[in-house]
Every structure is written in C-alpha cells, then in structure tokens.
C-alpha cells in the first residue's frame, strides 16, 4: 500500500496535466466547432484567431474550451478518456482476428520482436565472451559496436529492407534484423561488464585450483554475470519492439502496430495513434515483466537472489 500510493499520486498528477494540456491544444478547433453550433465566441474574426495562441483562446473562451476540448473526433491532443475508450474498443470489443483489433496488430509486431531479440541477444552474448577473452576483439570489435549505435535507426532501416528485398528476402526477417540491430548492443555491454565483475582474488583462486578457462567461465564468470545480463535483456527486449515497429514504417505495412501508427497519421486519426502508442507501451511492459519473472526464478534457483 505504501508503494501504491506514490505511484497513484504520480499517475493522477500526469492525467490532470494531460487534461489541462488538452484545453490550449484543442482550443482553436473548439472555437470552430462552437461557431458551427451557432455559439458566439471571442475573438470573433478568423484573423484574430490565427494571431492568438491556443492558451489565449482557451482563456478567452473558457466555457467553449472546456465543452469541446475533450470530445473532438480528431483532436490535436486526445483526452485520456478518449484514448482509454479507443483501447477498450480495439482490445476488448473487437475479435482478436479482426483487422481493427489492437491485439491482432500487436501479435503481428510481436513475432519479429521476439526473433530479433533472440538473434540480438545471442549475438551480444557471443561478442561479450569474445571481448572478455580476447584482447584483439576488445580493441577491434568493441569500438565498432559502439560506433554502430551512432547511426540513426530511421536512416538504416529503409536501407536494410531495400537491400534484403533486392535479394528476395521479405516479411519477418528484415524487421527481425532491425530489432536485432537495436537489441544486441545493450546485451553486449551488460554481459562484458558482468563477465569482468569477478575480482582478482576470485580469479587467482581459480588459477590456484588449476581451473581451465572453460571451467572458470562456467563456475565463476557466468554466474556472476547473470544479474548484469538480465538487466541488459530488459533494455534489449524493449529496444527490439521499437525496432520491429520502425521496420514496419518504410514498407507501408497494413498489419502491425507500426501500420496502426501509419494509418492514423495518413487519416489524421490522432486517437488511433495514441491508442497504438499506449498499446506498444503495454506490450513492452509485459515483455519486460516476463524477463523480470525469468530473472527472479533463475537467480533464486542459483541462490543469487535475496
């Protein structure tokens, strides 16, 4: 209960700020809707409305702003209850197999997310093991891994899709590669940190026992690295979801969370855009929670959890 109260207070404050932001953001459209309904508003002329900011219009017509700001069909900033209603309609009221179901689109995006996460995680772990055990890889591979993250994913995603499409590779794999590109780096960095976590005294003890590199890795370095690995996997799984969504954008996809964002952008459906964003956030939270559950079970069985 003590933990829930601060969280609820922060959520309530954010929702209140969100509602407050809707007033100036939607004030101009509220004025137009009121005029069409025959309500007299100030400022009266279109030129005056163009010269006034959203906040000024909201103060000039507080009743109009409050009445129309939270019920527009295509608002600049949807109100929280509008996004919640859209989420309920697209998640609960629609069948999972329906193209209008957000669950259907989330499932389409989830497939490349998980495949890209698996590829990126395995690649990151392999690179980390090589970097820790090879001075040459440490000096050569690690700088390139860092440099790879300076390239904007929005710039490289179309290139990956076009190149793979030219050799006949379409569908799931190109989006998975983009997800793997975003997810391998945090796993690499976290695993390197974890594999190097054992102190010199522990390593000297393993040498005293004449332990091989493999035995030292399995008995000392790997168990010590698990907390670092799981922390990195939580970041990587969220990054993989972002990569899958971005991979859907250049192809003009008609299925997936990226497709919902594109469709909402094309037709000015801001409520649909916000509901898709919240849907992606919910999926990411569920994936991170799954990794956290696996972490808790694994560390507890190994005697590393408190």
N, C-alpha and C positions, 0 to 999 in steps of 0.2 A: 504493500500500500504506500509506503514511504517513497518507493521508486516510481510508482504510477502517478502520484500527484504532480511532481515536477514535470513529467512528460505531458500529462494532460494540460497543465498550465501553459506550456510552450505551444502545444498544438492549438489551444484555444486562442492564444495571442496571435499566432500565424493566421488562423482563419479570420479573426477580426481585422487584421491588417489587409488580408485579401479582399474582404468585403469593402473595406474603406477604399482600397485602390480601384475597385470597380466603378466608383462614383465619377472620378475625373476621367478615367479611361473611356467610359461609355457615355459621358455627358453630351457630346455632340450628337451622337446617334439618338440619345434620349430626347434631345430638343427637337430633332426632325420627326420622331415618332409622335411627340406631343402636338406638333404643328399639324401633322396629318390627321390627328384626332380632334382638331379644332380648339386646342388649348392655347391661350395667349402666353408667350414666353418672352423673356428678355435675355440678350439683346434681340431686337426684332428682325434685323436685316441679316442676310447671308454674309455680307461683307464683315459685319461686326462679329458674327460667329467665327469666321475664319481667323479674325485677329485676336480672338480670345482663346486662352488655353483651356484644356479640359477642366482644370481645377477652378478657373474663373467661372466657367459656365456652370459648374456644379454649385458654386456659391451663389451665382446669380439666380439659379432656378433649383433650389434645394428640393422642393416637393416633386418637381418633374424628374430630377436626377434620381431620387430615391424610388419613385414609382416605376420608372422604365429601365433603370440601370441593371436590374437583376433578372429581367425576363425577356431580354432580346434574343431573337433567333440566331443572329450572327454577331455577337458582341466582340469588341476588341479584346476584352478580358472577361471570360466566363466567370460567373459566381460559383462558389464551392458547391452549392446545392444543384446547380446545373450540371457540373461535372459528375457529381455523385449520381444524379438521375441517369445520365448517359452511361456511366459504368454499370449501374444496375440493369439498365435496359439491354446493354450489349453483352453482359456476362451472365445474368440470371434469366432474363426473359427470352433470350434467343437460344435456339438449339445449338449445341456445340458444333454441329456440321454446317451451320448456316454461315454464309459469307459475311453476314452482318455481326457475327459473334466475335467478340474480342478474344475469347478463349481459343477459337479456331485460328485466328491470326497469330496469337501467342504461341500456339503449338507449331505453326509453320516456322516461326523465328527461332523456336527452341532447338530444333534439330541441328542447324548449323552452329548454334551457340555451343551445344554440348560437344559436337565433333571438333570444332575449333578449339574449345577449351582442352579437350583431351590431347589434341596434337600439340598445342602450345605448351601444355604442362609437361608432357613427355620430353619435348624439345628443350624446355627450360631446365628440367632436372638433368638431362644429359649434358647440356652445356655447363651447368654448375659443377657437376662431377669432374668434367674435363678441366675446367678452370682451376679448381682447387688442387688437382693432382698434377697439372702440367703448367710449368712456368711459361712455356711458349704460348699456350692458349690464353693464359691470364693476360699476357701482354698484347696478344693479337686479337682474340675474339671479343673480350670484354669491351674495348673501346668501340668496336663496330656495333655491338649490341646496344650500347648507349647512344651511338650516333643514329641508329635506326629509328629511335623514338623521337628524333627531332623532325622527321618527315611527317607533315600533316596527313592524317589518315584519309581526309576528304580528297586529297590530291592523289594518293596512291591507290585508293580503292577502284576508281574507274580504270586505271592502268592494268590492275590485276585482272579485272573482269574482261577487259578487251583482249589482253594477251591470251588468257585461258580460253576465251570464246573463239579466238582465231585458230586454236588447235583442237576445237571441238569439245572443250570441257565447259559444261554449263550446269546450272542448277545448284545443288547443295555444296559442291566442293569449293567454288570460288568464294562464296560467303564464309565458308569454314576457314579458308586460308586467311581471310581478312581478320576473322576472330582470333585465329592462332597468332597472327602478327601482333595483335594488341595484348594477348594474354601471356606470351612466352617471357616477356621482359620482367614483370614483377616476380614470376616464379624463379627466374634465373638469379635475380638479385637476392631474393629472400633465401633461396637454397644455398647460395655461396656464403651468405652471412651465417646461416645455420651450420654448414659443414665446417666452417672455420671457428665455430663457437667453442669447441673443447680447448681447455687451457694447455699450456706446455707441459704441466705436471702430469696431466692425463695421458698425453701423447708419449711422454717419456716412460710412463708406466707400461703402456702397450709395447714399447720397444724393449723394455726390460723383460717382458714375457715372450719376446721374440715373435710378436704377432705380425702377420703379413699385412700388406696394405688392404687387402680384401677384408680380413678379419677386423682390422682397425676401423674400416668403413662401416661394416655391418654392426659391430658391437659398440662403437663409440660415436663416430661422426653422424651416422644416420639417425639413431635415436635422439641425439642432441639437436638435430636439425628439424625434427618434426614440428615443434611449435612455430618455427620460422616459416616452414613450408606451408602449413595450414593458413597462417596469416596472409601469405602471398596468394594462396589459392582463392581466398575470399575476394581479393582485389581482382585476380585474373578472371574469375567467373563473371563478375560484373562488367569487366572490360570486354570479355568475349561477347556478351549480349549487345553491347554498344557496337562492336564490330559487325555482328550479324545484321543489325538494323541499318547501319551505314551501307553494308553490302547490298541491301535491297533498294537503296535510293537510285544509284546510277542505271539500274536495269529497268526502271519503270515498273517494278513488280506490282502485281494486283493482289497478292496474298502476303500476309505477314504484318508485323507492327509497323515496319517502315512503309509498307503500302498504305496503311491507315493514315499515317502522317502525310504521305504524298497526296492521297485523295482529299484529305481535309484541307491541305494547302491549295490544291487546284480549285476547289469549290468554295473556299472561304468558310469552311465549317470549323470554326475555332473550338467549339465544344468537343468535336470529334478529335481534334488534335490534342487537346488537353487530356481527354479520357485515354487516348493511346499512350500519352506520356506517363500518366499515372499507372496504366496497365503495365508498361515496361518497368516502372519502378517497383510494382508489386511482384512481378516475375523475378527481378533482380534480388529483391529482399528474400523471396522464397529460396532462390538458389544459394544465396549466402547463408541462410539459416540451415540449409541442408549440409553445406560444408562444415558449418559450426557443429552440427549434431554429429557428423562423422568424426570431427576432431575430438569432441568430448568422449565419444566411445573409444576411439583409438588410444588416446592418451591415458584414459582411465585403465584400460586393459594392460597398458605398458607400465602402469604405476607412475606416470609422469604428471597426472592431473592432481590438483589439490582436493 
